[in-house]
Amino acid sequence: MNDIETNKKLCDEFPFLIPYNVWTDEIQKDYNYEYTWIDAAPSGWHDLIIECCKEIKPILEQHNWLDKYRITQIKEKWGGLRWYDFGAPSEVHDIIHKYELLSEKICCVCGEPSTKLSTGWILPFCDKCFENENSMYNF
């Protein structure tokens, strides 16, 4: 989880990381940057998500969509990143799909290339994190 100052900088650069209310399209009145959509994903994928944001931002700007683009959920599912939104230009979805596939080869804990895949709750791990997490997951 990032600190408030880091989250504020990220949200200034990528305003779509702010969790808007999906029903009212408003930011929570007491929102203080403790949480962004990045924080919903495993920590090992945070840099991957930031790289994805860097790629999609110019496309959103080109289509005058940066301030309108809304993420509805970012999470891990079946060992990969899942990124859901309210719609965007197809180029954005192509980039997101690329990063969803990349996440399957990145350790969900530390961000290094993964070498192992757990069973049960499916997650990608590097050798070191696999050893450390062995007690938590069914391998």
C-alpha positions in Angstrom: 0.0 0.0 0.0 1.3 3.4 -0.9 1.4 6.3 1.5 -0.9 9.3 1.1 1.7 11.6 -0.5 2.6 8.9 -3.1 -1.1 8.3 -3.8 -1.8 12.0 -4.2 1.0 12.3 -6.8 -0.3 9.2 -8.6 -3.8 10.5 -8.7 -2.6 13.9 -9.9 -0.9 12.2 -12.8 -3.6 9.6 -13.4 -6.9 11.0 -12.1 -8.7 7.7 -13.1 -7.0 6.0 -10.1 -9.3 7.9 -7.7 -12.1 5.6 -6.6 -15.2 7.4 -7.8 -18.6 6.3 -6.5 -20.0 4.1 -9.3 -23.6 5.3 -8.8 -23.0 9.1 -8.4 -19.7 9.5 -10.3 -18.5 11.6 -7.4 -15.4 11.4 -5.2 -16.2 10.6 -1.6 -16.4 13.8 0.4 -13.8 12.8 2.9 -11.5 11.1 0.4 -7.9 11.6 1.6 -5.8 9.5 -0.8 -5.2 6.6 1.6 -6.5 4.3 -1.1 -6.4 4.3 -4.9 -7.3 1.6 -7.4 -3.6 0.4 -7.4 -4.0 -0.6 -3.7 -6.7 -3.1 -4.7 -4.1 -5.3 -6.6 -1.3 -7.4 -5.1 1.7 -5.3 -4.3 3.9 -7.1 -6.7 1.8 -5.7 -9.6 1.8 -2.1 -8.5 4.6 -1.1 -10.8 3.0 -3.0 -13.6 -0.2 -1.0 -13.1 1.6 2.3 -13.1 3.3 1.3 -16.4 -0.2 0.5 -17.8 -1.4 3.9 -16.6 1.5 5.6 -18.4 0.5 3.9 -21.6 -3.2 4.6 -21.5 -3.0 8.2 -20.4 -1.9 9.6 -23.8 -4.7 7.7 -25.5 -7.3 9.0 -23.0 -5.9 12.5 -23.6 -6.0 12.1 -27.3 -9.7 11.2 -27.2 -10.5 13.9 -24.6 -11.4 11.1 -22.2 -8.9 11.5 -19.3 -11.3 13.2 -16.9 -14.2 11.0 -17.9 -12.5 7.6 -17.7 -13.6 5.6 -14.7 -12.2 2.3 -13.3 -14.8 0.2 -11.6 -12.5 -2.5 -10.2 -8.9 -3.6 -10.3 -8.1 -7.0 -8.7 -6.4 -10.4 -8.9 -8.4 -13.2 -10.3 -7.2 -16.7 -11.5 -3.6 -15.6 -11.1 -3.8 -12.5 -13.2 -4.7 -8.8 -13.0 -8.3 -7.9 -13.8 -9.1 -4.3 -14.7 -12.7 -3.3 -15.2 -13.9 0.1 -16.3 -17.0 1.9 -17.7 -15.6 1.9 -21.2 -12.8 3.6 -23.1 -11.4 3.7 -26.6 -10.4 0.2 -27.9 -6.7 1.1 -27.8 -7.0 1.5 -24.0 -8.6 -2.0 -23.7 -5.8 -3.5 -25.9 -3.2 -2.0 -23.5 -5.0 -3.2 -20.4 -5.3 -6.7 -21.9 -1.5 -6.7 -22.5 -0.8 -5.9 -18.9 -3.3 -8.4 -17.7 -1.4 -11.1 -19.6 2.0 -9.7 -18.3 0.8 -9.9 -14.7 0.5 -13.7 -15.0 4.3 -13.9 -15.4 5.1 -11.4 -12.5 5.3 -12.4 -8.9 2.3 -11.0 -7.1 4.3 -10.3 -3.9 7.6 -8.8 -5.1 7.2 -8.0 -8.8 10.1 -10.2 -10.0 9.5 -12.7 -12.9 7.4 -15.6 -11.6 8.6 -19.2 -11.7 5.8 -20.9 -9.8 2.0 -20.9 -9.9 0.1 -21.9 -6.9 -2.9 -24.2 -7.0 -6.1 -23.7 -5.0 -6.0 -19.9 -5.0 -4.0 -19.4 -8.2 -1.2 -16.9 -7.9 2.1 -16.4 -9.6 5.2 -16.4 -7.4 9.0 -16.2 -7.8 11.0 -18.9 -6.1 11.8 -16.8 -3.0 8.2 -15.6 -2.4 6.9 -19.1 -3.1 9.0 -20.4 -0.2 7.8 -17.6 2.1 4.1 -17.9 1.1 4.0 -21.7 1.1 2.2 -21.8 4.4 -0.6 -19.5 3.3 -1.7 -21.1 0.0 -2.4 -24.6 -1.2 0.5 -25.6 -3.5 
